[in-house]
Amino acid sequence: MPKLNKAEQTRQMRRAILDRARQLFAEQGFAATGTEEMIQGLGITRGALYHQIKNPAASGRGMQKDYSYL
């Protein structure tokens, strides 16, 4: 498998984070979902989460927009 360039790695990580967020929002609700639950299972740090999603609380509101170009 060819090595992914930085832009593709970023796009895939952002998508994985948003997929995880969507799953947790459906299971627990938006208000009950914290950043710790979001990073669990992804193998990333909280810093990586904030790097990709500047405001995790806004990820639910921005999900539709973020998926429009993926």
Contacts in CASP RR format, 6 or more apart in sequence:
PFRMAT RR
TARGET T0000
AUTHOR 0000-0000-0000
METHOD contacts of the structure
MODEL  1
MPKLNKAEQTRQMRRAILDRARQLFAEQGFAATGTEEMIQGLGITRGALY
HQIKNPAASGRGMQKDYSYL
4 12 0 8 1.000
10 52 0 8 1.000
11 70 0 8 1.000
13 44 0 8 1.000
13 48 0 8 1.000
13 52 0 8 1.000
14 52 0 8 1.000
14 53 0 8 1.000
14 66 0 8 1.000
15 70 0 8 1.000
16 42 0 8 1.000
17 38 0 8 1.000
17 42 0 8 1.000
17 44 0 8 1.000
17 49 0 8 1.000
17 52 0 8 1.000
17 53 0 8 1.000
17 59 0 8 1.000
18 53 0 8 1.000
18 59 0 8 1.000
18 63 0 8 1.000
18 66 0 8 1.000
18 67 0 8 1.000
20 38 0 8 1.000
20 41 0 8 1.000
20 42 0 8 1.000
21 33 0 8 1.000
21 38 0 8 1.000
21 53 0 8 1.000
21 56 0 8 1.000
21 59 0 8 1.000
21 60 0 8 1.000
21 63 0 8 1.000
22 60 0 8 1.000
22 63 0 8 1.000
24 33 0 8 1.000
24 34 0 8 1.000
24 37 0 8 1.000
24 38 0 8 1.000
25 33 0 8 1.000
25 60 0 8 1.000
28 37 0 8 1.000
30 60 0 8 1.000
34 56 0 8 1.000
35 46 0 8 1.000
35 49 0 8 1.000
35 56 0 8 1.000
36 46 0 8 1.000
38 49 0 8 1.000
38 56 0 8 1.000
39 45 0 8 1.000
39 46 0 8 1.000
39 48 0 8 1.000
39 49 0 8 1.000
49 56 0 8 1.000
50 56 0 8 1.000
53 59 0 8 1.000
59 66 0 8 1.000
END
